[in-house]
Amino acid sequence: MDIVVNGSRQSCDPGSVADLVAARGLPPDALVVELNGEIIRQEQWPQVLLGDGDRLELLSFVGGG
């Protein structure tokens, strides 16, 4: 299945947002996921299934000073 992540078309296996985050090794506590223009709360990630053509923005927050 093909999805668009941060503006880049990519292939991935079917699954949930949580599966995608885990497969990429991203730290969930510092991550915001936007799916097709809607922010998905972290507790919803396991139930939200990705579909062909979905558009995701994965935004990581880092601290600093």
N, C-alpha and C positions, 0 to 999 in steps of 0.2 A: 504494500500500500504506500502511496506517496502522500506526504504532508509537507507543509512549509514551516520551517522553524527559523525564526528571526530573519525572515526574508529569503532563506535558502531552501530550495526544494530538496527533500531527502526521502529516502525509502526507509520504512520501519515495519516491524511486525505488528499485527493487530494487538491491541491491548488498551490499558487505561493510561491516564495521565501519570498515575503513580508508577506504572511499569516503565514508561518512557523516562521519567526522572531517575529512577533506580538504574536503568540500563546505561544512562549517560554518566552515572556516578556524581550527580549534582547534589549539593547539600540542601535538603528540603527546608531547613529552618531559615535559610537566607534567600529563598527563591519565591518569586511571584510568577504565576502562570496565567497568561491570557490566552483564551481559546476562542477564535472567531470573534474577537472584539469584546469578550466578556471575561472578567477576572474570575478564576475558579479558586475557591477557598481550599486550603490544603486538606481539610477533612473530607472534601468531596472528591479528591483525586482518584481514590480507588474505584469509585462508582462511575466516573466520567470516561466513557470509551471514546477512543479516537476513531475518526472515519477518514476515508480516502478524500484528499483535498483539504483537510482541516488546516487552519493557519494558527500557529502558536507563536507567542512571544514568551521567551523564558528570560526573566530579569533577575539577576543576582544583586544583592545589596552587600556592600562592603563598608566597613567602618574605617575611620581614619581621621587624621587631624592635621 
